[in-house]
Amino acid sequence: MQPTRVLQGLRYRKLRLTTKDTNKGFYKGNRTGSMGTHTTYGTYKIDWAKVRTYVCPNLSGFKLTPFVSRQVNVVHDQFPGDKLGPRNPHTYLARWKSENGLD
């Protein structure tokens, strides 16, 4: 068995094979591997032995610091007197214009 004449040519020999170069039914995948199996009922059953788990080490004495300081307090927006709050389109546009210099 040999590849077709088109694929034997020098142009296609060094190119990566994509789904557009082949006929129907070719699935290249994205190198993630399967985490389970498809059942006959159309569902997917996860095999927990195949699932990847990542263990993060203790970073309490780590010398590098994050991009954002750990002392930053989370401030939530407050909209006094506005029934819609953050969903109000006028408030959103006014804030967008002021932050992007279009005021």
PyRosetta script that sets phi, psi and omega in degrees:
from pyrosetta import init, pose_from_sequence

init()
pose = pose_from_sequence("MQPTRVLQGLRYRKLRLTTKDTNKGFYKGNRTGSMGTHTTYGTYKIDWAKVRTYVCPNLSGFKLTPFVSRQVNVVHDQFPGDKLGPRNPHTYLARWKSENGLD")
pose.set_psi(1, 134.7)
pose.set_omega(1, -179.0)
pose.set_phi(2, -130.9)
pose.set_psi(2, 156.4)
pose.set_omega(2, 175.2)
pose.set_phi(3, -67.8)
pose.set_psi(3, 163.3)
pose.set_omega(3, -179.6)
pose.set_phi(4, -65.1)
pose.set_psi(4, 164.2)
pose.set_omega(4, -177.8)
pose.set_phi(5, -61.1)
pose.set_psi(5, -34.4)
pose.set_omega(5, -178.7)
pose.set_phi(6, -64.5)
pose.set_psi(6, -42.7)
pose.set_omega(6, -178.9)
pose.set_phi(7, -76.1)
pose.set_psi(7, -18.5)
pose.set_omega(7, 177.7)
pose.set_phi(8, -76.8)
pose.set_psi(8, -20.2)
pose.set_omega(8, -178.9)
pose.set_phi(9, -62.4)
pose.set_psi(9, 158.3)
pose.set_omega(9, -177.0)
pose.set_phi(10, -66.8)
pose.set_psi(10, -26.1)
pose.set_omega(10, -178.7)
pose.set_phi(11, -64.2)
pose.set_psi(11, -42.7)
pose.set_omega(11, -173.8)
pose.set_phi(12, -92.5)
pose.set_psi(12, -9.3)
pose.set_omega(12, -173.7)
pose.set_phi(13, -66.3)
pose.set_psi(13, -37.1)
pose.set_omega(13, -175.4)
pose.set_phi(14, -99.7)
pose.set_psi(14, -3.3)
pose.set_omega(14, 178.9)
pose.set_phi(15, -82.5)
pose.set_psi(15, 151.6)
pose.set_omega(15, 176.2)
pose.set_phi(16, -72.2)
pose.set_psi(16, 144.9)
pose.set_omega(16, 179.5)
pose.set_phi(17, -81.8)
pose.set_psi(17, 124.1)
pose.set_omega(17, 178.6)
pose.set_phi(18, -114.9)
pose.set_psi(18, 171.5)
pose.set_omega(18, -179.2)
pose.set_phi(19, -69.1)
pose.set_psi(19, -19.5)
pose.set_omega(19, 178.7)
pose.set_phi(20, -80.3)
pose.set_psi(20, -15.8)
pose.set_omega(20, -179.6)
pose.set_phi(21, -86.8)
pose.set_psi(21, -9.3)
pose.set_omega(21, -174.9)
pose.set_phi(22, -121.1)
pose.set_psi(22, 177.6)
pose.set_omega(22, 179.4)
pose.set_phi(23, -83.5)
pose.set_psi(23, -174.6)
pose.set_omega(23, -178.4)
pose.set_phi(24, -63.9)
pose.set_psi(24, 143.2)
pose.set_omega(24, 175.7)
pose.set_phi(25, 101.1)
pose.set_psi(25, -6.5)
pose.set_omega(25, 178.9)
pose.set_phi(26, -86.9)
pose.set_psi(26, 127.2)
pose.set_omega(26, 178.2)
pose.set_phi(27, -127.2)
pose.set_psi(27, 115.6)
pose.set_omega(27, -176.0)
pose.set_phi(28, -77.8)
pose.set_psi(28, -39.7)
pose.set_omega(28, -178.4)
pose.set_phi(29, 85.1)
pose.set_psi(29, 175.5)
pose.set_omega(29, -179.9)
pose.set_phi(30, -128.1)
pose.set_psi(30, 27.7)
pose.set_omega(30, 172.9)
pose.set_phi(31, 61.3)
pose.set_psi(31, 28.1)
pose.set_omega(31, 179.0)
pose.set_phi(32, -94.0)
pose.set_psi(32, -21.8)
pose.set_omega(32, -179.4)
pose.set_phi(33, 82.8)
pose.set_psi(33, 162.7)
pose.set_omega(33, -178.7)
pose.set_phi(34, -89.0)
pose.set_psi(34, 144.8)
pose.set_omega(34, 177.2)
pose.set_phi(35, -107.0)
pose.set_psi(35, 5.9)
pose.set_omega(35, -179.4)
pose.set_phi(36, 176.8)
pose.set_psi(36, -152.4)
pose.set_omega(36, -178.2)
pose.set_phi(37, -136.1)
pose.set_psi(37, 154.2)
pose.set_omega(37, 173.6)
pose.set_phi(38, -85.1)
pose.set_psi(38, 138.5)
pose.set_omega(38, 178.7)
pose.set_phi(39, -95.9)
pose.set_psi(39, 170.9)
pose.set_omega(39, 179.8)
pose.set_phi(40, -73.8)
pose.set_psi(40, -11.2)
pose.set_omega(40, -179.5)
pose.set_phi(41, -93.6)
pose.set_psi(41, 4.6)
pose.set_omega(41, 178.9)
pose.set_phi(42, 87.0)
pose.set_psi(42, 10.3)
pose.set_omega(42, 178.0)
pose.set_phi(43, -104.3)
pose.set_psi(43, 176.3)
pose.set_omega(43, -179.0)
pose.set_phi(44, -124.0)
pose.set_psi(44, 124.5)
pose.set_omega(44, -179.8)
pose.set_phi(45, -102.6)
pose.set_psi(45, 121.1)
pose.set_omega(45, -177.8)
pose.set_phi(46, -81.2)
pose.set_psi(46, 130.0)
pose.set_omega(46, 173.8)
pose.set_phi(47, -96.3)
pose.set_psi(47, 107.7)
pose.set_omega(47, -172.2)
pose.set_phi(48, -68.2)
pose.set_psi(48, -15.0)
pose.set_omega(48, 175.3)
pose.set_phi(49, -73.8)
pose.set_psi(49, -21.5)
pose.set_omega(49, -179.9)
pose.set_phi(50, -93.7)
pose.set_psi(50, -11.7)
pose.set_omega(50, -176.6)
pose.set_phi(51, -73.7)
pose.set_psi(51, 132.3)
pose.set_omega(51, 180.0)
pose.set_phi(52, -78.7)
pose.set_psi(52, 137.3)
pose.set_omega(52, 175.6)
pose.set_phi(53, -125.5)
pose.set_psi(53, 139.3)
pose.set_omega(53, -178.7)
pose.set_phi(54, -117.0)
pose.set_psi(54, 129.9)
pose.set_omega(54, -179.3)
pose.set_phi(55, -104.5)
pose.set_psi(55, 121.2)
pose.set_omega(55, 178.9)
pose.set_phi(56, -89.6)
pose.set_psi(56, 128.7)
pose.set_omega(56, 179.2)
pose.set_phi(57, -73.4)
pose.set_psi(57, 168.7)
pose.set_omega(57, 177.7)
pose.set_phi(58, -70.8)
pose.set_psi(58, 120.6)
pose.set_omega(58, -175.8)
pose.set_phi(59, -107.0)
pose.set_psi(59, 21.2)
pose.set_omega(59, -176.6)
pose.set_phi(60, -67.6)
pose.set_psi(60, -35.8)
pose.set_omega(60, -179.5)
pose.set_phi(61, -100.8)
pose.set_psi(61, 17.8)
pose.set_omega(61, -176.8)
pose.set_phi(62, -73.1)
pose.set_psi(62, 135.7)
pose.set_omega(62, -173.3)
pose.set_phi(63, -81.1)
pose.set_psi(63, -28.6)
pose.set_omega(63, 179.4)
pose.set_phi(64, -75.6)
pose.set_psi(64, 147.9)
pose.set_omega(64, -178.4)
pose.set_phi(65, -109.6)
pose.set_psi(65, 156.1)
pose.set_omega(65, 177.3)
pose.set_phi(66, -73.3)
pose.set_psi(66, 167.2)
pose.set_omega(66, 178.7)
pose.set_phi(67, -66.7)
pose.set_psi(67, -30.8)
pose.set_omega(67, 179.8)
pose.set_phi(68, -110.4)
pose.set_psi(68, 135.7)
pose.set_omega(68, -178.9)
pose.set_phi(69, -64.9)
pose.set_psi(69, 148.8)
pose.set_omega(69, 178.6)
pose.set_phi(70, -77.8)
pose.set_psi(70, -11.0)
pose.set_omega(70, 179.5)
pose.set_phi(71, -87.5)
pose.set_psi(71, 0.6)
pose.set_omega(71, -178.7)
pose.set_phi(72, -73.0)
pose.set_psi(72, 127.0)
pose.set_omega(72, 177.2)
pose.set_phi(73, -88.1)
pose.set_psi(73, 139.5)
pose.set_omega(73, 178.6)
pose.set_phi(74, -77.8)
pose.set_psi(74, 123.1)
pose.set_omega(74, 179.5)
pose.set_phi(75, -112.5)
pose.set_psi(75, 119.7)
pose.set_omega(75, 178.0)
pose.set_phi(76, -90.2)
pose.set_psi(76, 145.6)
pose.set_omega(76, 180.0)
pose.set_phi(77, -65.3)
pose.set_psi(77, 145.0)
pose.set_omega(77, 177.2)
pose.set_phi(78, -121.5)
pose.set_psi(78, 134.7)
pose.set_omega(78, -178.2)
pose.set_phi(79, -125.7)
pose.set_psi(79, 77.8)
pose.set_omega(79, -178.9)
pose.set_phi(80, -70.5)
pose.set_psi(80, 133.4)
pose.set_omega(80, 177.2)
pose.set_phi(81, 78.9)
pose.set_psi(81, 4.2)
pose.set_omega(81, 179.5)
pose.set_phi(82, -110.5)
pose.set_psi(82, 118.0)
pose.set_omega(82, -176.6)
pose.set_phi(83, -67.3)
pose.set_psi(83, -38.8)
pose.set_omega(83, -177.3)
pose.set_phi(84, -78.7)
pose.set_psi(84, -23.2)
pose.set_omega(84, 179.2)
pose.set_phi(85, 65.8)
pose.set_psi(85, -127.8)
pose.set_omega(85, -177.7)
pose.set_phi(86, -72.1)
pose.set_psi(86, -11.3)
pose.set_omega(86, 179.7)
pose.set_phi(87, -86.1)
pose.set_psi(87, -0.7)
pose.set_omega(87, -179.2)
pose.set_phi(88, -73.3)
pose.set_psi(88, 119.4)
pose.set_omega(88, -176.7)
pose.set_phi(89, -67.5)
pose.set_psi(89, -31.3)
pose.set_omega(89, 179.8)
pose.set_phi(90, -68.1)
pose.set_psi(90, -40.4)
pose.set_omega(90, 177.4)
pose.set_phi(91, -65.0)
pose.set_psi(91, -40.9)
pose.set_omega(91, 179.5)
pose.set_phi(92, -62.5)
pose.set_psi(92, -47.5)
pose.set_omega(92, -179.2)
pose.set_phi(93, -65.1)
pose.set_psi(93, -38.8)
pose.set_omega(93, 178.6)
pose.set_phi(94, -64.2)
pose.set_psi(94, -42.1)
pose.set_omega(94, 179.4)
pose.set_phi(95, -68.3)
pose.set_psi(95, -39.7)
pose.set_omega(95, 179.7)
pose.set_phi(96, -63.4)
pose.set_psi(96, -41.8)
pose.set_omega(96, 179.4)
pose.set_phi(97, -66.6)
pose.set_psi(97, -39.2)
pose.set_omega(97, -178.4)
pose.set_phi(98, -70.7)
pose.set_psi(98, -34.8)
pose.set_omega(98, -178.7)
pose.set_phi(99, -77.5)
pose.set_psi(99, -25.5)
pose.set_omega(99, -177.0)
pose.set_phi(100, -103.0)
pose.set_psi(100, 10.7)
pose.set_omega(100, 173.6)
pose.set_phi(101, 75.9)
pose.set_psi(101, 23.3)
pose.set_omega(101, -179.9)
pose.set_phi(102, -106.4)
pose.set_psi(102, 19.6)
pose.set_omega(102, -176.7)
pose.set_phi(103, -73.4)
pose.dump_pdb("model.pdb")
